[in-house]
Amino acid sequence: MRPSGWQVMAGILMNSIYAMKNYPMVMVNTVLSPLSFLTVITFVSKGQLIGEAIEGGFIMSMFQAGMSLQGDLSHFKNDFKLQDMVVSSPSSPVAYVAGMAIGEVIYSVPALAVLVVLAEIYLNPGLVGALELLAVLLLMFLTSVTLGFTLSTFSSDIIQSFAFSRLISTLFSTLPPVYYPISYVPLPFRYFAYLSPTTYAAEIAQNATGLVQLSSETLATAWIVLGAVSISLLLISIKKARWRDV
């Protein structure tokens, strides 16, 4: 394995495997958050929105996984000075962050496994739909990872990081129409919903599985906006993240 591969593996072991093995309770929140919203929406809609709720669970799981990176990176940077050691070593920031980010996804595996089973039962999207859904989830994860990494380099305290992480997760994965169609949002407020990239992700996912029917123009706009947000945050992360001067 190449040195960068070992660096990624070290990040995974440090950020997820160790904690999951020794403190399994750390996975409870990653399981309960998306599945609790799914349960509430399903009960309130009497099962009519279970498909949208399952896809919302996927989006929330991936977005929260990326945003959780902020708290973990801030903890290692401020409390253990790990980032200083990485900066002064041959390790690259890409390998370091990649390992930590993959570790966050591993945390979410229990919730994702349940959602995959539910999707197979209630959605059965087919190959094309499944690939579209996967692409959306990867873009959402990239968006939240770059945002979480950038904020972590500016954070000076773990409490501050947790506050920002929870606030952003709420604004992006709870308030927007992720677990239900945007048509349920009254028109005066629908425009605000479109300020969140998760709204576009939910629309693409719902269209991919046949839960809603979007015009080709609307679908193309959703992909363009989602891609533009992901690329913009990545460029901001590359240019503005305080990697070497913290």
Beta strands, then each sheet from edge to edge (+ up, - down):
end
